[in-house]
Each structure stands twice: as structure tokens, then as C-alpha cells.
């Protein structure tokens, strides 16, 4: 294949090495004649999980393990892998995100043949949950003042949040498949494809949050250089829905997200400036 991709897949592991093994096997299955490196960043998992993960990675020459002695969170963890990939010549495309992702067989062929403009820095695939819900396009336009007010109320008080959630859950319909390729403001945080044009502006993701709200920060990062996030409906993967964060209780999760919201709120409107 004359125009085979040289591409890095970066994921973060935290106490779920068996899921990471499934990720590794899936990427190997779809690689075909492309040059692929699977970079697993471990966020200070328990010793037993680390031991299993080391064995999993050692069994496959296409995979490497980067260990962090502390839990860095999501984007900081990904940035360790992104940095390794760049230092080792993987600056064409990088697929970065969760380890609970399963790529469709033609994922790399679709990416290989995708026409891009120089302002398209990120690609957001069609991410499909185990319940058949399509998580992209996540947020097409910048958040309106009315929706910002709703967010402010939601994060002002846990009981307000429960009330809003109960009404929202009853009214919410599963998001259907959107077949239209388009530019969006925010993609779902489970997976992103960093294009070669991303690396003309940045060498890392803005990683000012530990967990939750990264989509808003990345939307602001891309907007800061007048870049675009492209939703590509033909680029598909399945999402087994947050094997790590699902372990958090709903109330605990609410307070973690509320702290993150204080930081990422300004990025929802797309006018925040930040440098790293």
C-alpha cells in the first residue's frame, strides 16, 4: 500500500488491563499494512493490574507501556503517550482516547482516504455505545446563553441537578445517527483523531483538568487558532462506555464534575484564552 499510514494509538489504563488487552487486539486486527504503534499509558494502577498489563503489552511488538507513578488524569495521561509518539516520528495521525473502544474493520482505510483541509485539526468519529446511541456530533455550535444558564443551575446544587436530570432523562431521546459530515464545536471525549495539522499548532492537549470537561477545553484549544473539529460519520468505533468512570458513585461523580465545570465553563463559549 503506497500511502499506508504511520499512526499511533494512545490510550490510558487505570485498573482495567483486560479491557486494554481487548483494545490492543482490536487495533492489531485493523492495522493490515499500516505502520501502527499502540501506546498504553498506565495511570498508577494497582500492582496486580500492572503485572497483567505488562504481560499483555510484552506479548505484542506493536504495543508499548508507559507507566506513571501517579494518577495524572485523562488528558495528562494521554499527553505522555502523545509525547512519546511525536519523539518517535508518529506525527501524521494519532488516535487518542479511552481503552474501552472497538474500531470498525475499515477505520484506517476511511481515515487514509479522508480529504482534509489545513484548518481541520481534529476528527471526531461516529462513536456508538453498547446501547446503539451515537455520541457524535456532540456539540455542533458554541453553547447558547440559555443552555449556559441551565448548566449554572445544574452545578449550583446537587438536588437541583437531580431534578433537572429527572426531567431531562424522561424527555431525552436516543441520539440517532447523523450521516452529514460537518464541523462541530465539541466532539465526544471518548476518542479523537489528531490530524497532521494539529501538530503544526500544538504538541499536546491542553490538560488543565484531571477528569471531566476535557471536551470543552479541547474545543477552546482548537478555536484558539481558528481551527476546526470535523465530525466524520464514516469513521466508526464502538464505545463500551467508561469502564473507569462508571465505578464512581453518582453523587461523588457530580461533585468531581462540578469542580471541573468551574474551570471549563469559560471554554464552552469559545472565547477563552489559554497557553501551555
VOTORVO-662179 format. One record per atom (N, C-alpha, C): residue in one letter; x, y, z. Coordinates in steps of 0.2 Angstrom, whole numbers, padded with zeros to 4 digits, always signed. Each point is the difference from the previous one (the first is absolute). Layout:
BEGIN
AXYZ/...
This chain:
BEGIN
X+0004-0006+0000/X-0004+0006+0000/X+0004+0006+0000/X+0001+0004-0006/X+0004+0005+0000/X-0001+0006+0005/X-0006+0001+0001/X-0001+0006+0005/X-0002-0003+0007/X+0003-0005+0002/X-0002-0003+0007/X+0001+0005+0005/X-0004+0000+0005/X+0001+0005+0006/X+0005-0003+0005/X+0003+0005+0003/X+0005-0001+0006/X-0004+0004+0005/X-0003-0004+0005/X-0005+0002+0004/X+0001-0003+0007/X-0001+0005+0005/X+0000-0002+0007/X-0007-0001+0003/X-0001-0005+0004/X-0006+0000+0004/X+0002+0001+0007/X-0003+0005+0004/X+0002+0001+0007/X-0006-0001+0004/X+0001-0004+0005/X-0006-0001+0005/X+0003+0000+0007/X-0005+0001+0005/X+0002+0001+0007/X-0003-0006+0003/X+0004-0004+0005/X-0002-0005+0004/X+0000+0002+0007/X-0006-0002+0003/X+0000+0001+0008/X-0004-0006+0003/X+0004-0005+0002/X-0003-0006+0003/X-0005-0004-0004/X+0001+0000-0007/X-0004-0004-0004/X+0004-0003-0006/X+0005-0004+0002/X+0005-0002-0005/X-0003-0005-0005/X-0005-0004+0002/X-0004-0004-0005/X-0003+0003-0005/X-0003+0006+0001/X-0003+0004-0005/X+0005+0003-0004/X+0006+0002+0003/X+0005+0003-0005/X+0003-0006-0004/X+0000-0006+0002/X+0002-0006-0005/X-0005+0000-0005/X-0006+0000+0001/X-0005+0000-0006/X+0001+0006-0005/X+0002+0006+0003/X+0002+0006-0004/X+0006-0002-0005/X+0005-0003+0003/X+0006-0001-0003/X-0002-0005-0006/X-0003-0006+0002/X-0002-0005-0005/X-0004+0003-0006/X-0005+0005+0002/X-0004+0003-0005/X+0004+0004-0005/X+0005+0004+0003/X+0004+0004-0005/X+0004-0004-0004/X+0003-0005+0003/X+0004-0005-0005/X-0004-0003-0005/X-0006-0002+0001/X-0005-0002-0005/X-0001+0004-0006/X+0000+0007+0002/X-0002+0005-0006/X+0006+0003-0003/X+0006-0002+0002/X+0006+0004-0002/X+0002-0002-0007/X-0001-0006-0002/X+0001-0003-0007/X+0007+0003-0002/X+0001+0003-0005/X+0007+0002-0003/X+0002+0007+0003/X-0004+0003+0004/X+0002+0006+0003/X+0006-0001+0006/X+0004+0005+0001/X+0005+0000+0005/X-0004+0003+0007/X-0001-0004+0005/X-0003+0002+0005/X+0004-0001+0007/X-0001+0004+0004/X+0003+0000+0007/X-0006+0001+0005/X-0001-0005+0005/X-0005+0001+0005/X+0004+0002+0006/X-0002+0006+0003/X+0004+0003+0006/X-0005+0000+0005/X+0001-0005+0005/X-0004+0000+0006/X+0003+0004+0006/X-0004+0005+0003/X+0003+0003+0005/X-0004-0002+0006/X+0004-0003+0005/X-0003-0002+0006/X+0000+0006+0006/X-0006+0001+0003/X-0001+0005+0004/X+0000-0002+0008/X+0006-0003+0001/X+0001-0003+0007/X-0005-0005+0002/X-0001-0005-0004/X-0004-0005+0002/X+0002-0004+0006/X-0004-0005+0003/X+0002-0004+0005/X+0005-0005-0002/X+0005-0002+0004/X+0005-0005-0002/X-0002-0006-0004/X-0006-0003+0002/X-0002-0006-0004/X-0002+0002-0007/X-0003+0005-0001/X-0002+0003-0006/X+0006+0001-0005/X+0005+0004+0004/X+0006+0001-0004/X+0003-0006-0003/X+0001-0005+0005/X+0003-0006-0002/X-0003-0003-0006/X-0007+0000+0000/X-0004-0003-0006/X+0001+0004-0006/X+0000+0007+0001/X+0001+0004-0006/X+0007+0000-0003/X+0005-0001+0004/X+0007-0001-0003/X+0001-0006-0004/X-0004-0006+0003/X+0000-0006-0004/X-0003+0001-0007/X-0006+0003+0000/X-0004+0001-0006/X+0004+0004-0005/X+0003+0006+0002/X+0004+0004-0004/X+0006-0004-0003/X+0003-0004+0004/X+0006-0003-0002/X-0001-0005-0005/X-0006-0003-0001/X-0002-0005-0005/X+0000+0003-0007/X+0000+0007+0000/X-0002+0002-0007/X+0005+0006-0002/X+0004-0001-0005/X+0005+0005-0002/X-0003+0006-0002/X-0006+0001-0002/X-0003+0006-0002/X-0002+0004+0006/X+0001-0002+0006/X-0003+0004+0006/X+0006+0001+0004/X+0000+0006+0004/X+0004+0002+0005/X-0004+0002+0006/X+0004+0000+0006/X-0004+0002+0006/X+0004+0006+0003/X-0003+0005+0002/X+0003+0006+0003/X-0003+0000+0007/X+0004+0000+0005/X-0003+0000+0007/X+0001+0006+0004/X-0006+0003+0003/X+0001+0006+0004/X-0001-0003+0007/X+0004+0003+0004/X+0000-0001+0008/X-0006+0003+0003/X-0003+0005-0003/X-0006+0003+0003/X-0005+0000-0005/X-0007+0000+0002/X-0005+0001-0004/X-0001+0007-0003/X+0002+0000-0006/X+0000+0007-0003/X-0007+0003-0003/X-0004-0005+0000/X-0007+0002-0003/X+0000-0002-0008/X-0005+0003-0003/X-0001-0003-0007/X+0005+0004-0005/X-0001+0006-0001/X+0004+0003-0005/X+0008+0001+0001/X+0001+0001+0007/X+0007-0001+0002/X+0003-0007-0002/X-0004-0005+0001/X+0003-0007-0001/X+0001+0000-0008/X-0005+0002-0004/X+0000-0001-0007/X+0006+0004-0002/X+0002+0006+0003/X+0005+0004-0002/X+0007-0004+0000/X+0001-0004+0005/X+0006-0004+0001/X+0001-0004-0007/X-0006-0003-0002/X+0001-0004-0006/X+0001+0004-0006/X-0004+0005-0001/X+0001+0005-0005/X+0007+0002-0001/X+0003+0002+0006/X+0007+0002+0000/X+0005-0006-0003/X-0001-0006+0003/X+0004-0005-0003/X-0001-0001-0007/X-0006+0000-0003/X-0001-0001-0007/X+0003+0005-0004/X+0000+0007+0002/X+0003+0005-0004/X+0008-0001+0000/X+0002-0002+0006/X+0008-0001+0000/X+0002-0006-0004/X-0005-0004-0002/X+0002-0006-0004/X-0003+0000-0007/X-0002+0006-0002/X-0001+0001-0007/X-0008-0001-0002/X-0004-0001+0005/X-0007-0001-0002/X-0004+0007+0001/X+0002+0004-0006/X-0003+0007+0000/X-0005+0001-0006/X-0002-0006-0003/X-0005+0000-0005/X-0007+0000+0003/X-0002-0005+0003/X-0007-0001+0004/X+0002-0003+0007/X-0004+0002+0005/X+0000-0003+0006/X-0007-0001+0002/X-0002-0006+0002/X-0007-0002+0002/X+0000+0000+0008/X-0003+0004+0003/X+0001+0001+0008/X-0007-0001+0003/X+0000-0003+0006/X-0006-0001+0004/X+0000-0005+0004/X-0006-0003+0002/X-0002-0005+0005/X+0003-0007-0003/X+0001-0004+0005/X+0002-0007-0002/X-0006-0005-0001/X-0006+0003+0001/X-0006-0004-0001/X-0003+0001-0007/X+0004+0001-0005/X-0002+0001-0007/X+0001-0006-0004/X-0005-0001-0005/X+0001-0005-0005/X+0000+0003-0006/X+0005+0000-0004/X+0000+0003-0007/X-0003-0005-0005/X-0004+0003-0005/X-0003-0004-0005/X+0006-0002-0005/X-0001-0005-0004/X+0005-0003-0004/X+0003+0005-0005/X-0004+0004-0003/X+0003+0005-0005/X+0002+0007+0003/X+0001+0000+0006/X+0001+0007+0004/X+0006+0003-0004/X+0006-0004-0001/X+0006+0003-0002/X-0001+0002-0008/X-0004-0004-0003/X-0001+0001-0008/X-0004+0007-0001/X-0005+0000+0005/X-0004+0007-0001/X+0004+0006+0002/X+0004-0001+0005/X+0005+0006+0002/X+0005+0001-0005/X+0003-0005-0003/X+0005+0001-0006/X-0003+0003-0006/X-0006+0000-0001/X-0003+0003-0006/X-0004+0006+0001/X+0000+0002+0006/X-0004+0006+0002/X+0004+0007-0002/X-0004+0004-0004/X+0003+0006-0002/X+0000+0005+0006/X+0005+0004+0001/X+0000+0004+0006/X+0003+0007-0003/X-0003+0005+0003/X+0003+0007-0001/X+0005+0002+0006/X+0004+0005-0001/X+0005+0001+0005/X-0003+0003+0007/X-0006+0002+0000/X-0003+0002+0006/X-0003-0005+0004/X-0001-0006-0003/X-0003-0006+0004/X+0005-0004+0004/X+0000+0002+0006/X+0006-0002+0005/X-0002-0007+0003/X-0007-0001+0001/X-0002-0005+0004/X-0006-0004-0004/X+0000-0006+0000/X-0006-0004-0003/X-0003-0004+0006/X-0007+0001+0000/X-0004-0003+0005/X-0004-0006-0004/X+0001-0006+0002/X-0003-0005-0004/X-0008-0001+0002/X-0003-0005-0003/X-0007-0002+0002/X+0002-0005+0006/X-0002+0002+0006/X+0002-0004+0006/X-0007-0003+0002/X-0001-0007+0000/X-0006-0003+0001/X+0000-0004+0007/X-0004+0001+0004/X+0000-0003+0007/X-0003-0007-0001/X+0001-0004+0006/X-0003-0007+0000/X-0007+0000-0001/X-0004+0006+0002/X-0007+0000-0001/X-0002+0003-0007/X+0005+0001-0004/X-0002+0002-0007/X-0001+0008-0001/X+0003+0004+0005/X-0001+0007+0000/X+0006+0003-0003/X-0001+0005-0005/X+0006+0003-0003/X+0002+0006+0004/X+0006+0000+0002/X+0003+0005+0005/X+0002+0007-0004/X+0001-0001-0006/X+0002+0006-0004/X-0005+0001-0006/X-0001+0006-0002/X+0003+0006+0002/X-0002+0002+0007/X+0005+0002+0004/X-0002+0001+0007/X-0003+0007+0001/X+0004+0005-0001/X-0003+0007+0000/X+0002+0003-0007/X-0005+0002-0003/X+0002+0003-0007/X+0002+0007+0000/X-0004+0004+0004/X+0002+0007+0001/X+0001+0002+0007/X+0003+0006+0001/X+0002+0002+0006/X-0006+0001+0005/X+0001-0001+0006/X-0006-0001+0005/X-0004+0007+0000/X-0006+0000+0000/X-0004+0006+0000/X-0001+0002+0007/X-0002+0007+0001/X-0001+0003+0006/X-0005-0004+0005/X-0005-0002-0004/X-0005-0004+0004/X+0002-0007+0003/X+0004-0003-0005/X+0003-0007+0003/X+0005+0002+0005/X+0004+0005+0000/X+0005+0002+0005/X-0004+0001+0006/X-0005+0003+0000/X-0004+0001+0006/X-0002-0006+0003/X-0003-0005-0004/X-0002-0007+0003/X+0006-0003+0003/X+0006+0000-0003/X+0006-0003+0003/X+0002+0003+0006/X-0001+0007+0001/X+0002+0003+0006/X-0005-0002+0006/X-0006-0001-0002/X-0005-0002+0005/X+0001-0007+0002/X+0002-0004-0005/X+0001-0007+0001/X+0006-0001+0005/X+0005+0004-0001/X+0006-0001+0004/X+0000+0004+0006/X-0005+0003+0002/X+0000+0004+0006/X-0002-0004+0006/X-0004-0005-0001/X-0002-0004+0005/X-0002-0007-0002/X+0002-0005+0004/X-0001-0007-0002/X-0008-0002-0001/X-0004+0003+0005/X-0007-0002-0001/X-0003+0004-0006/X+0002+0006-0002/X-0002+0003-0006/X+0002-0005-0006/X+0006-0003+0000/X+0003-0004-0005/X-0005-0006-0001/X-0002-0003+0006/X-0004-0006+0000/X-0007+0002-0003/X-0003+0005+0001/X-0006+0002-0003/X+0000+0001-0007/X+0006+0004-0002/X+0001+0001-0007/X+0001-0006-0004/X+0004-0005+0003/X+0001-0006-0003/X-0006-0005-0001/X-0004+0001+0005/X-0006-0004-0001/X-0005+0002-0005/X+0000+0006-0001/X-0004+0003-0006/X+0003-0001-0006/X+0007+0001+0000/X+0003-0001-0007/X+0000-0007-0002/X+0001-0005+0005/X+0000-0007-0002/X-0006-0002-0003/X-0006+0002+0003/X-0007-0002-0003/X-0001+0003-0007/X+0003+0006-0001/X-0001+0003-0007/X+0005-0002-0005/X+0006-0002+0002/X+0005-0001-0004/X-0001-0006-0005/X+0001+0000-0006/X+0000-0005-0005/X+0007-0002-0002/X+0001-0007-0001/X+0006-0002-0002/X+0003+0004-0006/X+0006+0002+0000/X+0002+0004-0006/X+0001-0005-0006/X-0003+0002-0006/X+0000-0004-0005/X+0007+0001-0004/X+0001-0004-0005/X+0006+0001-0004/X-0001+0006-0005/X+0005+0004+0000/X+0000+0006-0004/X+0005-0002-0006/X-0003+0000-0006/X+0004-0002-0006/X+0004+0006-0003/X-0001+0006+0003/X+0003+0006-0004/X+0007+0001+0003/X+0005+0000-0004/X+0007+0003+0002/X-0001+0007+0001/X+0003+0002+0006/X-0001+0007+0002/X+0006+0003+0005/X+0001+0006+0000/X+0004+0003+0006/X-0004+0001+0006/X+0003-0002+0006/X-0004+0000+0006/X+0005+0004+0005/X-0004+0002+0005/X+0004+0004+0005/X+0004-0005+0005/X-0004-0005+0002/X+0003-0005+0005/X-0002-0007-0002/X+0005-0004+0000/X-0001-0007-0001/X+0000-0004+0006/X-0003-0006+0000/X+0000-0004+0006/X+0007-0002+0002/X+0001+0000+0007/X+0007-0001+0003/X+0003-0007+0000/X-0005-0005-0002/X+0003-0007+0000/X+0005-0001-0005/X+0000+0004-0006/X+0005-0001-0005/X+0001+0006-0005/X+0006+0001-0001/X+0002+0005-0005/X+0005-0002-0005/X+0000+0002-0006/X+0006-0001-0005/X+0003+0007+0000/X+0006+0000+0002/X+0004+0006-0002/X+0003+0000-0007/X-0001+0005-0004/X+0002+0000-0007/X+0007+0003+0000/X+0004-0001-0006/X+0006+0003+0000/X+0000+0008+0001/X-0006+0003-0002/X+0000+0007+0001/X+0000+0002+0007/X-0003-0004+0005/X+0000+0001+0007/X+0007+0002+0002/X+0005-0004-0002/X+0007+0000+0002/X+0004+0006-0003/X-0003+0003-0005/X+0003+0007-0002/X-0002+0005+0005/X-0004-0001+0005/X-0002+0005+0005/X+0002-0002+0007/X-0001-0006+0001/X+0001-0003+0007/X+0004-0006+0000/X+0003-0001+0006/X+0003-0006+0001/X-0003-0005+0006/X-0006+0003+0002/X-0003-0004+0006/X-0007+0003+0000/X-0005-0003+0004/X-0006+0002+0002/X+0000+0004+0006/X-0004+0006+0000/X+0000+0004+0006/X-0003-0005+0006/X+0004-0001+0005/X-0002-0005+0005/X-0001+0003+0007/X-0004+0006+0000/X+0000+0003+0006/X-0006-0003+0005/X-0003-0005-0002/X-0005-0004+0004/X+0003-0007+0001/X-0002-0003+0006/X+0001-0006+0002/X-0004-0005-0004/X-0007+0001+0000/X-0005-0004-0003/X-0006+0004-0001/X-0004-0001-0005/X-0006+0003-0002/X+0001+0007-0003/X-0004+0001-0005/X+0000+0007-0003/X+0006+0001-0005/X+0004-0005-0001/X+0005+0000-0005/X-0002+0002-0007/X-0007-0002-0002/X-0002+0002-0006/X-0001+0008-0001/X-0002+0003+0005/X+0000+0007+0000/X+0007+0004-0001/X+0005-0003+0004/X+0006+0003-0001/X+0003-0001-0007/X-0001-0006-0002/X+0003-0001-0007/X-0004+0004-0005/X-0006+0001+0000/X-0004+0004-0004/X+0003+0007+0000/X+0002+0003+0006/X+0003+0006+0001/X+0007+0000-0003/X+0004-0005+0001/X+0007-0001-0003/X-0001+0001-0007/X-0004-0004-0004/X+0000+0001-0007/X-0003+0006-0002/X-0005+0003+0003/X-0002+0007-0002/X+0005+0005+0001/X+0005-0001+0005/X+0005+0005+0001/X+0004+0002-0006/X+0001-0005-0005/X+0004+0001-0006/X-0005+0000-0006/X-0006+0001+0001/X-0005+0000-0005/X+0000-0006-0004/X+0001-0006+0004/X+0000-0006-0003/X-0007-0003+0000/X-0001-0006-0003/X-0007-0003+0000/X+0001-0008+0002/X-0006-0002+0003/X-0001-0007+0002/X-0005-0003-0005/X+0002-0005-0004/X-0004-0003-0005/X-0003-0006+0003/X-0007+0000+0000/X-0003-0007+0001/X-0001-0004-0007/X+0003-0006+0001/X+0000-0004-0006/X-0004-0006+0001/X-0006-0001-0003/X-0005-0005+0001/X+0002-0007-0002/X+0005+0000-0005/X+0002-0006-0003/X+0006-0004+0004/X+0003+0004+0005/X+0005-0002+0004/X-0003-0003+0007/X+0000-0006+0001/X-0005-0003+0005/X+0004-0004+0005/X-0002+0000+0006/X+0002-0004+0006/X-0005-0001+0005/X+0000-0005+0003/X-0005-0002+0006/X+0004+0002+0007/X-0005+0003+0004/X+0003+0002+0007/X-0004-0004+0005/X+0004-0004+0004/X-0003-0004+0005/X-0001+0004+0007/X+0000+0007-0001/X-0002+0005+0005/X+0003+0000+0007/X+0006+0003+0000/X+0003+0002+0006/X+0001-0005+0005/X+0004-0005-0001/X+0001-0005+0005/X+0004+0002+0006/X+0003+0006+0000/X+0003+0003+0006/X-0005+0004+0004/X-0003+0005-0004/X-0004+0005+0003/X-0006-0003+0003/X-0003-0006-0003/X-0006-0003+0002/X+0001-0002+0007/X+0006-0001+0003/X+0001-0003+0006/X-0002+0006+0006/X+0000+0006-0003/X-0002+0005+0005/X-0007+0001+0002/X-0002+0001+0006/X-0007+0001+0002/X-0002+0006-0003/X-0007+0001-0001/X-0003+0006-0004/X+0001+0006+0004/X+0000+0000+0007/X+0001+0006+0004/X+0007+0002+0000/X+0004-0005+0000/X+0008+0002+0000/X+0001+0003-0007/X-0002-0004-0005/X+0001+0003-0007/X-0002+0007-0001/X-0006+0001+0003/X-0003+0007-0001/X+0005+0005+0003/X+0002-0001+0006/X+0005+0005+0003/X+0007+0001-0004/X+0002-0006-0002/X+0006+0001-0004/X-0001+0004-0007/X-0006-0001-0003/X-0001+0003-0006/X-0002+0008+0002/X-0003+0001+0005/X-0001+0007+0002/X+0006+0004+0001/X+0005-0003+0003/X+0007+0003+0001/X+0003+0002-0007/X-0001-0005-0005/X+0003+0001-0007/X-0004+0005-0003/X-0006+0000+0001/X-0004+0005-0004/X+0002+0007+0002/X+0002+0002+0006/X+0003+0006+0002/X+0005+0002-0005/X+0004-0005-0002/X+0006+0002-0004/X-0002+0000-0008/X-0004-0005-0002/X-0002+0000-0007/X-0005+0004-0002/X-0004+0003+0004/X-0006+0004-0002/X+0002+0005-0005/X+0005+0004+0001/X+0002+0005-0005/X+0001-0002-0007/X+0003-0007+0000/X+0001-0002-0007/X-0006-0002-0004/X-0006-0001+0004/X-0006-0002-0004/X-0002+0005-0005/X+0002+0007+0002/X-0002+0005-0004/X+0005+0002-0006/X+0006-0004+0001/X+0004+0001-0006/X+0005+0006+0000/X+0000+0004+0005/X+0003+0006+0000/X+0006+0000+0005/X+0002-0005+0003/X+0005-0001+0005/X+0007+0000-0003/X+0004+0003+0003/X+0007+0000-0002/X+0004-0004+0005/X+0005-0004-0002/X+0004-0004+0004/X+0006-0002-0004/X+0006-0001+0004/X+0006-0002-0004/X+0003-0005+0005/X+0003-0005-0004/X+0004-0005+0004/X+0006-0002-0004/
